[in-house]
Each structure stands twice: as C-alpha cells, then as structure tokens.
Amino acid sequence: MDGRKEEWMEKRKAKLMLKSVVQQYGGRIRTIGMNGFGMVRDDGRRRLLIF
C-alpha cells in the first residue's frame, strides 16, 4: 500500500473515531484547519480534539 493511501486511511479512522466521541458527548463538530477538530457541546462549552 502506498503512503498516500495509508495516510488517507489514518485520517478516515480518526474521523470515524471523532464521530463516535462526539455522539457520546452529544455535541456538534466544527472543523478547524487541516489537522484539528473542534467540538461544540450543547451546553456551549468548547472542546478541541487534535489528531
């Protein structure tokens, strides 16, 4: 498997993981930049998850 495909799989895995985390917290996702994801919880507090 070439490097780009591998990197894509990693990113995909991270996104899926992020989705399940967000579902647990009941928040909404906002994308920040290329490598970080911000999560805004329903109570308004902000949480930053970086991969």
C-alpha positions as CSV (number, residue, x, y, z in Angstrom):
1,M,0.0,0.0,0.0
2,D,1.5,3.4,-0.9
3,G,2.0,6.1,1.6
4,R,-0.9,8.4,0.5
5,K,-3.5,5.6,0.7
6,E,-2.2,4.8,4.2
7,E,-2.4,8.4,5.3
8,W,-5.9,8.6,4.0
9,M,-6.9,5.5,5.9
10,E,-5.5,7.1,9.1
11,K,-7.4,10.3,8.6
12,R,-10.6,8.3,7.9
13,K,-10.1,6.3,11.0
14,A,-9.6,9.5,13.0
15,K,-12.7,11.0,11.6
16,L,-14.8,7.9,12.4
17,M,-13.4,7.9,15.9
18,L,-14.2,11.6,16.3
19,K,-17.7,11.0,15.2
20,S,-18.3,8.3,17.9
21,V,-16.7,10.5,20.5
22,V,-19.0,13.4,19.5
23,Q,-22.0,11.2,19.6
24,Q,-21.1,10.2,23.2
25,Y,-21.0,13.8,24.2
26,G,-24.0,14.8,22.1
27,G,-22.1,17.7,20.5
28,R,-21.7,19.2,17.1
29,I,-18.5,19.1,15.1
30,R,-16.7,22.1,13.7
31,T,-13.6,21.6,11.6
32,I,-10.7,23.8,12.5
33,G,-7.8,23.9,10.0
34,M,-6.4,20.7,8.5
35,N,-5.4,18.6,11.5
36,G,-7.7,19.7,14.3
37,F,-11.4,19.3,15.0
38,G,-13.3,21.4,17.4
39,M,-16.3,20.1,19.1
40,V,-19.0,22.4,20.4
41,R,-21.1,20.8,23.1
42,D,-24.8,21.6,23.5
43,D,-24.1,23.5,26.8
44,G,-21.9,25.9,24.8
45,R,-18.5,24.9,26.1
46,R,-15.9,24.3,23.6
47,R,-13.6,21.3,23.4
48,L,-10.7,20.8,21.0
49,L,-9.6,17.4,19.7
50,I,-6.4,17.2,17.7
51,F,-5.1,14.3,15.7
